[in-house]
Amino acid sequence: MQAGVICAAGKGFAGMKKYILSPLCSAIIVPGLGQVLNKRVLKGLIIMGLVLILFIMITIKLALIILEEMEGKDIYALNDLIEIKSLNGDISSLWVMAAVFVFLWIYSIVDAFFEGLKIERQIKENPDEILSH
């Protein structure tokens, strides 16, 4: 078995079990990757897409807030940039987007763990059936 490839027996990179590998991938690499490794591709792609959209929205919102705060100031003056401690703009939508992002991230990790655990149990109960597919 090559490193990084998930085989039919349910073991992946360096013989790691799916219930360990898939939540690690969702936590460290990108939310939704664990679902893809657990062969829940549609669910994984939906999570990845939502995370990407949220990331873009948060980035745009932060850029707009910083541009609004820097309006009329010398953009090369480091002191002016550091003084953006108290943002006057409405940042409640930013907090909502960040909360949804964190929720999706945690959901992806927990779901990948339990799906991987379910797959490992199925492999233990019916190893011949899993290997024949």
C-alpha positions, 0 to 999 in steps of 0.5 A, spaced: 500 500 500 502 506 498 502 512 503 496 516 503 492 511 499 486 509 503 485 501 501 479 497 502 481 494 508 479 501 511 487 503 513 490 509 510 496 513 511 501 509 515 496 504 517 492 509 520 485 507 522 479 511 518 476 514 525 483 517 526 485 519 519 479 522 517 478 527 523 485 529 523 485 531 515 478 535 517 482 538 523 488 540 520 488 540 512 481 542 510 474 541 513 470 536 509 476 532 507 475 527 512 468 526 509 471 525 502 476 519 505 470 516 509 467 516 502 462 521 503 464 525 497 458 529 496 457 531 504 465 533 504 464 537 498 459 541 500 462 542 507 469 544 503 464 549 499 461 552 504 468 553 508 471 556 502 465 561 501 465 563 508 473 564 508 472 569 502 466 572 505 470 573 512 476 576 508 472 581 504 469 583 510 475 584 513 478 588 507 472 593 507 473 594 514 480 595 514 479 600 508 474 604 511 478 605 517 484 607 513 480 612 509 484 618 509 490 616 512 497 614 510 497 607 508 504 606 509 504 609 516 505 603 520 502 607 526 496 608 523 495 601 521 496 599 528 491 604 531 485 600 528 484 597 535 477 600 536 473 598 529 467 603 528 464 599 523 459 593 524 462 587 525 456 583 528 456 580 521 463 578 521 462 574 528 456 570 525 460 568 519 466 566 524 461 562 528 458 559 522 466 557 520 468 554 527 461 550 527 462 547 520 469 546 522 467 542 529 462 538 525 466 536 520 471 533 525 466 530 529 462 527 523 469 524 520 470 521 527 464 517 527 463 515 520 470 513 520 468 509 527 462 506 523 466 504 517 471 500 522 466 497 526 463 494 519 470 492 517 471 488 523 464 485 523 464 483 515 471 483 513 470 479 507 464 483 504 468 490 505 474 487 501 470 484 495 467 491 493 
